[in-house]
Amino acid sequence: MDFTLSTEQQMIRDLCKNFVKNEIAPIAEEMDETGHFPYEVWKKLGDLGIVGIPIPEEYSGGEMDWVSMMIAIEEISRGDASLGVSLLDSVTLPMNLINTFGTKEQKEKWLTPLATGENIGAFGLTEAQAGSDANAIQTRAVLDGEEWVINGTKQFITNAGLKHNSLVIIAAVTGEGSGTKKRISNIIVPTGVGGYNFGEKYKKIGWKASETRELIFDDCRVPKENILGNPEKGYNQFMMALQTSRIGFGAHSVGLAQAIFDVSLSYAKEREQFGKTISKFQAIQFKLADMIMEIELARLMVYKAAWQKDQKENYFATSTYAKVFASEVAKRCADKGVQIHGGYGLMDEYPISRYWREVKFEEILDGTSEIQRLNIAQKVLKL
Ligand SMILES: Cc1cc2nc3c(=O)[nH]c(=O)nc-3n(C[C@H](O)[C@H](O)[C@H](O)COP(=O)(O)OP(=O)(O)OC[C@H]3O[C@@H](n4cnc5c(N)ncnc54)[C@H](O)[C@@H]3O)c2cc1C
């Protein structure tokens, strides 16, 4: 067993760290204040090849492994949670879906500009009555001649409506399935097509520069060929993509937890009470020791799940463990981090207060911790 990163993986880590230092860290606080998504920074990420890491060269990607992609998500999220989630969402969901199930034509048309960072992708599953219960979606697509006619409303969709958001892949009911299951298919809906409108940007407690919107489809027509892969298998297709995005959320949580550790350690070494820095108090040392230990464990789980995906092994269990464990590590780290900062941890001018608002997202998005534990109990332990 070899835990050493390859030269390419290490190169990606160094590249992202450098990028965060020069391009993201200086604007992270401003992004939280203004809620402005910095497209120019996104484009630079694309130019550096970071957005297209796991995509084949044929479609302007780096043709590298998913471990490298997760390292990139971790480091970018360590710099800023909003940019991190836009990256993980675009790559693990729409890009991953088109890359895995799309036709050559779909890949040339849609995947290439996503891989270069020219565009940003979105994935729309959630609806008002269908959050944890994905099978409860009601958005319908009916074939009318050469076009799908889509009606319904999606909610909480990341990246949708951003200036350079070119498409959303939606899950829609296209017929009856077997038993109680509906036939669900994934359809590519381009931005700007008639009958497809965005709601206002949601006001969130964190990840403010990552835009999240409601999508309204009112007799929206898209060409028949915008269907992705086998229309009977839409549910399984997006479940595969959600497994990948779970690793992505694990990597995102590790990045955020590491950022929390970084600022907490440096604060502990500066702040003096009772004539010495608080880092000399065992109560503070134990918090930092627990944080770094748990972060390392979470990181190993994320890399193992990504490695299994690269090896084409079953990564259902590890991706689920990684998502739940890393998200809860990030939350525990934020709690300890604020405690280490004392009263200053509750003040806006210290980044720890922003991180504290941001960690909660990790336990809810992409399948809550309760749903992931159900997955482990039912699908891994077969209880
Ligand atoms: C900022 C943001 C961005 C998002 N981005 C996207 C996106 O890009 N695309 C997309 O499709 N969706 C997106 N989502 C939706 C997200 O994945 C859902 O919010 C999440 O899956 C939970 O669904 P819900 O909010 O409806 O909660 P609910 O399903 O209503 O759950 C409420 C509570 O009940 C619990 N619960 C539900 N069912 C069970 C059960 N069977 N057993 C035990 N407990 C249960 C849950 O764990 C939770 O604690 C986003 C959400 C947010 C907030």
The ligand as an ORCA input file, in Angstrom:
! r2SCAN-3c Opt
* xyz 0 1
  C     -27.244     25.789     -0.772
  C     -27.881     24.564     -1.369
  C     -27.463     24.113     -2.608
  C     -28.075     22.996     -3.193
  N     -27.712     22.613     -4.455
  C     -28.432     21.651     -5.082
  C     -28.210     21.358     -6.466
  O     -27.326     21.939     -7.120
  N     -28.992     20.428     -7.073
  C     -29.983     19.768     -6.391
  O     -30.659     18.949     -7.007
  N     -30.202     20.010     -5.068
  C     -29.463     20.935     -4.406
  N     -29.695     21.205     -3.080
  C     -30.714     20.428     -2.355
  C     -30.126     19.538     -1.257
  O     -29.481     18.424     -1.809
  C     -31.302     19.172     -0.325
  O     -31.574     20.346      0.426
  C     -31.008     18.016      0.589
  O     -30.915     16.815     -0.152
  C     -32.072     17.839      1.672
  O     -33.377     17.937      1.163
  P     -34.420     18.915      1.891
  O     -33.748     20.218      2.061
  O     -35.681     18.888      1.138
  O     -34.638     18.284      3.319
  P     -35.724     17.153      3.708
  O     -35.626     16.000      2.807
  O     -37.052     17.816      3.881
  O     -35.187     16.731      5.154
  C     -35.496     17.441      6.359
  C     -34.927     16.650      7.517
  O     -35.575     15.361      7.583
  C     -34.611     14.329      7.547
  N     -35.147     13.169      6.819
  C     -35.788     13.144      5.623
  N     -36.111     11.890      5.282
  C     -35.666     11.093      6.282
  C     -35.690      9.696      6.534
  N     -36.206      8.830      5.646
  N     -35.131      9.230      7.666
  C     -34.564     10.089      8.559
  N     -34.512     11.413      8.392
  C     -35.050     11.913      7.269
  C     -33.413     14.931      6.816
  O     -32.223     14.255      7.120
  C     -33.440     16.355      7.380
  O     -32.820     16.376      8.640
  C     -29.075     22.292     -2.478
  C     -29.474     22.737     -1.201
  C     -28.891     23.867     -0.648
  C     -29.368     24.323      0.706
*
